[in-house]
């Protein structure tokens, strides 16, 4: 039996499940199971049986399948870890519960032989917890010693071992009371809260949906070229020939065999405008075919395609453990440790006064000041906000981003491709819009040119007349002279498009000539993104210093700066990558927003970095946040989100600190017994938990807010499905 | 009170049996997915058997035809 696992999109109810299960009788040899908690589908098929047809059937029901490449068996490891965690919790629950039964008798006054019997029982029952259930804490503590990093598990381990040691000492020497009950409950509650957190993270963050918008099936052409077979994209090998139809995503990287093809490359370049490629040029998986059909020779397997590699990198970054790296976390665990040390010193002195009471109070302190609430305070609110951000199309690599964003003072934007769209666009005509015939002439002139200006004209034509209405004028003696322009003959008239000298520098002008007389002049330029102005205005309102750092010339940068209302001293032009890098280094607390390779160095060195949609690979690698949708306003939304998240974190931490301080004081003064402490502790965790889930009114409305940055062409919106708000 | 000497070990053995069963169930994967089974129960099992599928599909076809 071979197992094939897939991520499956769109299974949300029993109806969906029924549809999929109704396929079962058609494939008696294949076992099929859906896991809705992980959104996965598992197919178990005998080696001889192909799963292609059942995959096709499931996809035809409207559920997208995305094969999981189990390189490291991450999913299986994950399931295994969850199981062992669950067993640890079960052991802790069982023994802690039984310990409590006997402890109640001890507390209510069981004495003599019976009391001793009960105490020994609690000790024996505590052993599995000490040596089995609590092992994750020991492992993490050792790990943090190895890495020389403070972790919340250190005080936990110390309290468990110290408490157990003291109790055992008391047990053997009949010195006083034992505290196995409190320790057992401590371990059980801590384990449970961690399991909950882990589950939360797994559900939303653990599994990568990044790959999920790549098509899982490819149409392989037989060598004779007349037959096509639908196969899973993984099974296609290098040098196989595949067929892609209009409107489909290209499943694998390849080389075009057909003469010509038009692609939407937005996945890779961020540009939603069609790109024409000719025979033997490369095309990448994830790009959409806009022309009729294309035959493509595969050049890399699905796991090695450019986009998969990119996603793998992004994935690895996202999955990096971000626990306890942020300042608040470290500070709070330091606080707990200091509290412990103070308690310890206090008890050392108090031992001379009343040894039993001293240990009693210290234990109450340990249990009460247990870092539970503090440990939960930050990661929980962070992961909740991460989920919210990812639903808006913001891919955040680590949870510290929120904390760092709030500290930011300067924001630096790259110009081309970040503030602007990054391509030429027809801005205006000098003599009013040209006639239909003139437009058709222009289209014919530029039809075969791949010059950026030609694309601008073609886009203008498509925008005004629609893509389907390509003109078919008869042209003769078509000529393209690079650096000058294009010319051709249409119905006895000689038409020309060539550059037109202009005094102003921020536009490029092109003149349309008919038999050497000027018909019209077109002004072309790189346009600002729709929401650049709004974004900058909001940031200026919040007292950020905004800078533009561009490699472009003075005129171009100044005209953009003027439009955005930035003063000239905040504009920097003619900067090469190294200069950008040193500029950012000399300005601490800077947020850098960029998209190109030339920005990546500066991105990597800035306090916080955001890669605009359509960024290059190196830029993605260097930055902390990736905007998966065009537009800049998301950055402002991220700022608001960070602010609110920090508010919740501060509220949680504030509560935990007050609780711990008060608790510690009362415990040391002897007002709180270990039992009462054990009751108070989960209550504090519960408070932090509900506070994080409740958030603020802004956070609750974050994903409900109207879409402020809608991408231009809906047909080019290749946003992965998971990024859209789930239903 | 001497009966406690007998009763407590008995309860612990019983608890141990339950723990063993729980561990066994966990290792078999009963707790891996707590979402799907809740929906699965709503699906009529009869639909899955091939014998019942034929009339089912014909009614479906009829419905589609109309």
Interface residues (C-beta under 8 A of the other chain):
Chain A: X13 X14 X17 X18 X21 X22 X24 X25 X28 X34 X35 X36 X37 X38 X79 X82 X83 X86 X87 X90 X91 X94 X98 X114 X117 X121 X125
Chain B: X1 X4 X5 X8 X11 X12 X15 X18 X19 X22 X23 X26 X27 X29 X31 X32 X33 X34 X35 X36 X39 X40 X42 X43 X47 X48 X49 X50 X53
